[in-house]
């Protein structure tokens, strides 16, 4: 995990750096002595974790943490301070944790063990592990996250993928795709599968056809009479 230490006291930065070096899995990428430096380094280096002093000249740690929270995904923030009275104000900007100086090795290890899954490194791991749909564009192999999909529609010898940001063709059949993702993909027509989590309603066309409303999708695919009951069942509240 990539770490940035922010503290206006050189000795405090040095002590935390030495302690961190004793814990496997953490790489110190930079140190900052004020809020402006911290924000610039976070932009340039994208650390996963920031140890942030609260009392500093210029922008204090609370205001810096508020700015860091606007980064997507934000780095985890652990406040470091010698003043326990700052605890309440600190937690209003939702840090991952809070450490009191002087910091000991056991205290630091416990804090890191408690570190939640909302850090950039965990989000990236989740993204890598998320199911993906592969397709070919010319000679280039590409893929999208399954969660980006709107629907899949049989189109002659191919299947058309319609997703956030575009369309593509794949030679994988609807049957193969539904067998691979039985929980995520729902058949609404003999030639159409949709991403279940996007289903949000049913409408009727002027000629009486049932159409499916998909979250964030401008197109409303047709629902066959055979699949209508199943779709309505999915829309019922638990």
N, C-alpha and C positions, 0 to 999 in steps of 0.2 A: 504494500500500500504506500502510495506517494504522499509525503508529509511536508507541510510548511509550518515553521515555527514563527510566531509573531510576538515580539516582546521588545520594549524599549530598553531593557536592561541586558547588556551583553552577557553578564554572568548567569542570568536566568536562562538565556537562550543556550548557553554552553552546557549548563547542568542538564537541561531537558534533552539536549542532543546526545549527551553521553549516556543517559538512561535509555533513550530510545534505541541506541546502537546495541544495547544488550538484549533487545527483544527481536526475534526473527520475524521477517515478513514486512518490516517497515523501513522505507527508504527516505531519508531526509533529502529533499530536492532543493530547498532554499530556506533562508532566514530573512525576516523583515523586522525593522525597528519601529515602524509606524504604520498607520492604516493605509495611507496612500501607496506605500510600497507593497503592502499585503494584497491590495486589490489588483495592482498591476501584475504581480507575480502569479496570482490566481488566474488571471486572464492568459498570461504567457505559458504557464506550466501546468495548469489544470490539476492541482493536487487533489487527492481523494480525501485528505484529512488536514484540518488546520487547527493547531494549538494557538489560541488567541488570548493574549493578555487583555484585561478590561481597561485598566487605567494607563493610558498612553497620551503623549502630547498630540495635539490636533484631534483627529477623529478617534474617539475611544472605541474599545472593542465591541460595544453594543451596536454602534452605528455601522461598524465594518461588517459585523455578522448579519445585520439587516440587508446590507448590499450584497453580501455573498449568497444570501437566500434567494436572490433573484436570478442567479446562475442556474441553468437547467442542463443536467441535474446538478444540484449544489454540492459542494464538498461538505463533509461532516465537520462540525465545529465543536471543539472542546475548549471551554473557557478555562483560563489559568489566572488565578489572582491570589493576592495575600489578604484580601478583604472579604470575609464571609458575608458582610452586609449586602454585597452585590448580588447574592444568589437569586433573590426574587426577581430583580430586574433582568438578570441574565436569562432566566427561564422563559421570560416573555418573548424572546426571539428564538425559542425552541432549539437550544444546543443539543448535541448528542450527549454531552456530559459536562461536568464542572469539577475542576481540581483546585485544591488550596495549596499554596506554597507554604513551606518548602515541600516539594514533591519527592516522594520516595519511590523506589523501584516497584515494590509490591503494590503501592497505590496506583501507579501508572499501569501496571499489568492488569489489575482488576478493572480499571477504567476502560482499557482497550478490549477486554473480554466482553464488556457490556455494550460495546459499540454496536449500534443497530444495523439493519440491512438497508438503510436508506442512503448509504454512501455511494458515490459514483462508481467505485470498483464493483460493488455488489450489483448495482443496476446494470452495468455492462455485462457482468457474468450472466444475469438473468436474460438479458437480450440475446446473448450468444446461445443460451440453452433453449430459447423460445422456438416453437416449431416454425419452419419456413417452407415456402413453395418455390420450387426451382423451375426455370424456363430458359429457353435459348433465344437469343436475339442474334441472328446471323450465326457466326461461329463462337459468339461469346455466351458463356453460361452466367445467368443472373439469378437472383432470388429476392423474395420479399418476405417480411414477417407475415405469418398467417393472420395475425390481428389486423393487418393493413387491407385485407381482402374485403370486397363487397360481395361479389358473387362469381360463380363459374358457370359458363353456358356452352353446351355442345355446339360446335360450329363446323359442319361438314366432317372432315377427318381430324379436326383439332378441337381443343377446348379453349375457350376464350376466358382469360382471367381479367376481371375488372376490379381494380384496387385503387387505393388512394394514390393519385399521381399518374395514373395511366392504365393501359391495357397491354396484354401480351397473349401469345398463343403457346399452348403446351400440347404435347402428344399424349400425355397421361390422361386416361379416360376418367369420366365422372365416377364410374364404379370404383376404380382404383383409388381415387382421391377420397371418396367417402369411406372406403374400407380403412384407409390410412388415418383419417381424422373423424372417426364416428361420433365423437362428442362435440366437435366444433362445427361440422358441416351438416346442413339440413337440406333434404331434397324438397323442393316446392313445385317441381314440374319434372316430367321425365327427362328434360334437357337442361335443368337448372338446379344448381346447389347454391346455398347462401351461407354466409358465416352466421351461426346462431346468435352470437352476442350482439349482432347489429339489428336483429329483428325488433321493430318497435310498433308495428301496426299493420292494418289492412285497409285498403281503400277500394272503391268500385269505379270502373271506367264508365264512359257514357254508354257503351254497348253491354254493360253488365258484367264484364270480366272482373275477377278479384285480383288485385294487385298488392304486392308486398311493399311496405314502407321499411327502408333500411336506414339506420342512423348515418348521417353525413353523406348519403348517396342520392344524387339527383334522379336516378333511374328507378322506376318501380317495376320489378320483374313480375311476370304473370304467375299466379298460383293456379295449378290445375285443380279441378273438382276433386280428384282423387286424393290430393295432398292437403286440401283445405282444412279438414278436421284436425290434422296433426299440427298445422300452423296455429290454428286457434288455440289448441291445447298449450302450445308453447307460450302464448300471450297471457294465459291465465295467471293471476298472482299465486305465489306459493301459499 
